[in-house]
Amino acid sequence: MRILLVGDEASLPAELSDYIGDLGEEWQVQTVPDGNAAISAVATSSIDAVIVAPVLPDLTAATLLGQMRTLRPETIRIALIDANASHRPPSARIIGMAHRFLPLPLAPEVLLEALTSLEELRELLDSPRLRSSIGRIEKLPSPPHLYLSLMHALEEDDDSSTEDIAKLVAADPAIAAKVLQLSNSAFFNNGRAISDLRGAVTRLGLATLRDLVLASEVFSAQSLSTTERNALQARALTASRLAAKMLPESSAQLGATAALLADIGLLLPGVRNEHDPAEEGDDRPGHAEAGAYLLGLWGLPMPIIEAVAFHLQPQRSNIRSFWVTGAVHVATALASGLPVDEQYLARVGVAAKLDGWRNSANDLITLPADA
């Protein structure tokens, strides 16, 4: 992998270059001090990933990343953010330019994890056409910042209080309203109205809250009509609940998140809806792999990315047992009324469970259209 580091030694110390260089011959790193030097480097050679410091002497990080998008749309663009700003969403302008954000000070192991996951993503979705198509999109859907902040808070402190979680949710009034609305719906209401977020978080539970926050952020795309958005969100939440039921507790949250995001590629312009018959000569990337590639750029775990990529064709997965990919395939198919690949289920030894999963899908109470 060819990596370009852009910034001074305060942001990108020499130890980082040495660390990457010691990983092996297949890892090549180049460091330049400013934006114009980076543009020259990218113009004359192919770069797999560019990592940009938050402050440069000549250009803003957003301007440089925009130039990178024009020159090399297939190059993965990573923006570094100050540690003091790590809990706040990056500026709207840079969100539209960067594929992923990493915190400063940048620890070598954090960089390695990010680069390794991107390399795995390339191996999984090794399509220059797909990378170029996604790279040229003017405005990608923003990463779900509230969801990621919520997960970060829970990972840092298993004992995060309900009040702390409620404060995070309150930062987004639109999502806070949905949380209150859902907590007072017939499915969760036990007869007492809830009017405060802390009570709503307690009533819903963290698993449901995570799913709702993620769905609300991801499916807020202005390109969808209200009806389309509500229908897509309702199907996604149904599939999410079903996938979680089909997996052991240790994998349930992975399956729930992957099923929730399985059709996120439908939010991207210039992709083909794979639920519709393919037309001859249509060379647009399919929405499953396009969505998986987007999630990889956001930094989600590889089991989720692979499940999204192959949820329509589970036999293409590298996983040879029934795990997240299989659960997402079955859950999304049943939630949408689509055929299940029974040959695949027989191969992985779970065909006998299909009738029970159908019954579970029929029994699930989905969210109201306006929830």
Secondary structure, DSSP 8 states (H G I E B T S, - for coil): -EEEEES-TTTS-HHHHHHHHTT-TT-EEEEESSHHHHHHHHHHS--SEEEE-SB-SSSBHHHHHHHHHHH-TTSEEEEEE-GGGTTS---HHHHTT-SEEEESS--HHHHHHHHHHHHHHHHHT--HHHHHHHHT-SS-----HHHHHHHHHHHH-TT--HHHHHHHHHTSHHHHHHHHHHHTSTTT--SS---SHHHHHHHH-HHHHHHHHHHHHHT--TTS-HHHHHHHHHHHHHHHHHHHHHS-HHHHHHHHHHHHTTTGGGGSTT-B-TTS---TT----BHHHHHHHHHHHHT--HHHHHHHHHSS-GGGSS--SSSHHHHHHHHHHHHHT----HHHHHHTT-GGGHHHHHHHHHH-----TT-
